[in-house]
Amino acid sequence: MIKIKQLAIFMDETNALLMELYNHMIVSRNIVFKSKDNEEFIEYNYSEPLISNDIEWHHSVYLKEISDIIKNYQQVLLFGPTKNKELLYKLLNADEHFKNIKIESIDTKKMTDFQIHNFVLDYYK
């Protein structure tokens, strides 16, 4: 029996909470959007990015990090209250590497951790 690899990603303004479903349990981790506007920013000693706008560069790195993880799954749910998930959804649908992955995007309101957990379990029932 082939195990379907399922991932749910709750995205808000500065975080992506990635939740993998495994035997009706959720294993999760956070990816934080790093910018000079939040405390997670680290000043790197690399050359200047090619994109002139620093926020755009960090945002593209943030979305690339998430998309690299998504490549390992067969079903992906993007949900949350912000436009970040819609941008990621459009980027993934335009990329040939993701054509065999079932990806869905759902608008939701802000949720507590408990609500997020229940939403994911209900979605993948």
C-alpha positions as CSV (number, residue, x, y, z in Angstrom):
1,M,0.0,0.0,0.0
2,I,1.4,3.4,-1.0
3,K,1.3,6.0,1.7
4,I,0.1,9.4,0.5
5,K,2.4,12.2,1.7
6,Q,0.2,15.0,3.0
7,L,1.3,18.5,4.0
8,A,-0.7,21.5,5.3
9,I,0.7,25.0,5.5
10,F,-0.8,27.7,7.5
11,M,0.5,31.1,6.3
12,D,0.2,34.4,8.0
13,E,2.2,37.7,7.6
14,T,5.5,36.4,8.8
15,N,5.2,32.6,9.4
16,A,4.5,29.4,7.6
17,L,3.5,26.6,9.9
18,L,4.2,23.3,8.0
19,M,2.3,20.3,9.3
20,E,2.8,16.8,8.0
21,L,0.1,14.2,8.6
22,Y,1.5,10.9,9.9
23,N,-0.8,8.2,11.3
24,H,-3.5,10.7,12.3
25,M,-0.9,12.8,14.1
26,I,0.6,16.1,13.0
27,V,4.3,16.8,13.0
28,S,5.0,20.5,12.5
29,R,7.7,23.1,12.1
30,N,7.8,26.8,11.5
31,I,9.5,28.8,8.7
32,V,9.8,32.5,9.5
33,F,9.9,35.3,7.0
34,K,13.2,37.0,7.9
35,S,13.4,40.8,7.3
36,K,14.8,43.8,8.9
37,D,11.3,44.5,10.3
38,N,11.2,41.4,12.5
39,E,13.5,40.1,15.2
40,E,14.4,37.0,13.3
41,F,16.5,38.9,10.7
42,I,20.2,38.0,10.6
43,E,22.6,40.3,8.9
44,Y,24.6,38.2,6.4
45,N,28.0,39.2,5.1
46,Y,27.2,38.2,1.5
47,S,27.3,40.4,-1.5
48,E,24.1,42.4,-2.2
49,P,21.3,40.4,-3.8
50,L,20.5,41.1,-7.4
51,I,17.0,42.2,-6.6
52,S,17.2,45.9,-5.5
53,N,14.5,45.7,-3.0
54,D,15.7,43.9,0.1
55,I,12.2,42.8,1.3
56,E,11.5,41.3,-2.2
57,W,14.7,39.3,-2.0
58,H,13.9,37.9,1.5
59,H,10.4,37.2,0.5
60,S,11.6,35.2,-2.6
61,V,14.0,33.2,-0.3
62,Y,11.1,32.5,2.1
63,L,8.9,31.2,-0.7
64,K,11.7,29.2,-2.2
65,E,12.4,27.5,1.1
66,I,8.7,26.5,1.4
67,S,8.5,25.3,-2.2
68,D,11.6,23.1,-1.8
69,I,9.8,21.3,1.0
70,I,6.6,20.9,-0.9
71,K,8.4,18.9,-3.6
72,N,8.5,16.0,-1.2
73,Y,4.7,15.7,-0.9
74,Q,1.8,14.4,-3.0
75,Q,-1.0,16.5,-1.5
76,V,-0.5,20.1,-0.2
77,L,-3.1,22.4,1.5
78,L,-2.2,26.1,1.7
79,F,-4.5,28.0,4.1
80,G,-4.5,31.2,6.2
81,P,-5.7,34.8,6.2
82,T,-3.0,36.5,4.1
83,K,-2.2,36.8,0.4
84,N,1.1,35.0,0.8
85,K,-0.5,31.6,0.3
86,E,-2.1,32.9,-3.0
87,L,1.2,34.1,-4.2
88,L,2.9,30.8,-3.4
89,Y,-0.1,28.9,-5.0
90,K,0.4,30.8,-8.2
91,L,4.1,30.3,-8.2
92,L,3.7,26.5,-7.6
93,N,1.1,26.1,-10.4
94,A,3.3,27.9,-12.9
95,D,6.3,25.6,-12.1
96,E,6.5,22.3,-14.0
97,H,8.1,20.6,-10.9
98,F,4.8,20.7,-9.1
99,K,2.5,19.4,-11.8
100,N,2.1,16.0,-10.2
101,I,1.3,17.4,-6.7
102,K,-2.3,18.1,-5.7
103,I,-2.2,21.6,-4.3
104,E,-5.2,23.5,-2.9
105,S,-5.5,27.0,-1.4
106,I,-8.2,27.9,1.1
107,D,-8.9,31.4,2.7
108,T,-9.4,31.2,6.4
109,K,-9.5,33.7,9.2
110,K,-6.8,33.9,11.9
111,M,-6.8,30.7,14.0
112,T,-5.4,29.5,17.2
113,D,-3.0,26.6,17.3
114,F,-5.9,24.3,18.4
115,Q,-8.1,25.5,15.5
116,I,-5.3,25.0,13.0
117,H,-4.7,21.5,14.2
118,N,-8.4,20.6,14.0
119,F,-8.8,22.2,10.6
120,V,-5.9,20.1,9.2
121,L,-7.3,16.8,10.7
122,D,-10.8,17.6,9.4
123,Y,-9.5,18.4,5.9
124,Y,-7.5,15.2,5.5
125,K,-10.2,12.9,6.9
